[in-house]
Amino acid sequence: MSYSTADSLRPVTLDDVRGAQKMLTGVARATAMESSRHLSQLVGSPVHLKCENLQRTGSFKLRGAYVRIAGLLPEERAAGVVAASAGNHAQGVALASSLLGVHATVFMPKGAPLPKISATLEYGAEVRLHGQVVDETLAAAQEYAAETGAVFIHPFDHPDIIAGQGTVGLEILDQCPEVGTIVVGVGGGGLAAGIAVAVKAVRPDVRIVGVQAEGAAAYPPSLAAGRPVTVANPATMADGIKVGRPGDVPFAIVEELVDEVRTVSEDQLSAALLLCLERAKMVVEPAGASPVAALLGEPGAFHGPVVAVLSGGNVDPVLLQRVLRHGMAAQGRYLAVRLRLTDRPGALATLLGVLSVADANVLDVGHVRTDPRLGLTEAEVELLLETKGPEHCVEVQQALREAGYTVID
């Protein structure tokens, strides 16, 4: 299954995906399908999670990378391959190349998370750090390919890549034959396109819904224009789907076969990641949680049974910490308050006693006594509290006011 530049826009078929599935036997895992009682109750029909976060390398990217590299001609393999990625595609290319005995050079942005750089190196690739954003990294990788003759392995814009990702769709049909809707995160579109090709050929009645982050949503304007449109300066915590322009090959498929592309906010992504961790016991990166974010955003819009594809779990621990805090704040699990109190010995201890009675856990305290805005006998306290939800936040604020404190909005 090898394509030249001339036929790189060749349509991807069900036979291509089935061929990719045979090629991936013993290489990629048939990942688990887990039911979610919480999401099922919310949506009103069964919801299942397709756990590509448990795939080798931590995401679905191995599938497409292996199929693409395995399809190279002997002379192309001898020249080596090159890729550009902030993480998941890098690891997929690195492992696939290692398994196939092909030298891989992977360009990554200078700000790429250290765990992703380390994993890519451990899978056997040569890593070169270049540029601050993926577009700069991509340009460097393509320049390297032109200079050395190495084959550039695009993360989503190639029929082999799409065929490999489409094997996720075949597994979904096998694991959940009665599926009514498949929800999948969309960046460049390779995964959504591959799933759509596989599923629609067998079950054209299944609804395919793509999900993008609001700050990096290139597909809605592209679909409206009927051609790939570039979105300037895409911005989202979900780096796995932070792509400024759809790929030509996946766009044509998404336009024809994907029923809808929705967008989700950063707050919804944070809440979804937190839900996956707390309720499903799944470590999922923000891009992988985007289908769950869509379900949380409008649960009544999805005809069941629903399969949400958790596309990856390679989240930087530092980002995970920030996102979890953000998600807890969005759910009313954190409360930041600023208030005035009399500056006298024991005043802070008395305040903390009120919070203890209100069952609010103090995470951080800032105590200001010398600000010129304060009166001679006043002090200002900033508190970060752990609470039990929006209603508890209101109760805590009311308890403070009833105790005589002035809460500053």
Secondary structure, 3 states (H helix, E strand, C coil): CCCCHHHCCCCCCHHHHHHHHHHCCCCCCCCCEEECHHHHHHHCCCEEEEEHHHCHHHECHHHHHHHHHHCCCHHHHHHCEEEECCCHHHHHHHHHHHHHCCCEEEEECCCCCHHHHHHHHHCCCEEEECCCCHHHHHHHHHHHHHHHCCEECCCCCCHHHHHHHHHHHHHHHHHCCCCCEEEEECCCCHHHHHHHHHHHHHCCCCEEEEEEEHHHCCHHHHHHHCCCCCCCCCCCCCHHHCCCCCCHHHHHHHHHHCCEEEEECHHHHHHHHHHHHHCCCCCCCHHHHHHHHHHHHCHHHCCCCEEEEECECCCCHHHHHHHHHHHHHHCCCEEEEEEEEECCCCHHHHHHHHHHHCCCEEEEEEEECCCCCCCCCEEEEEEEEECCCHHHHHHHHHHHHHCCCEEEC
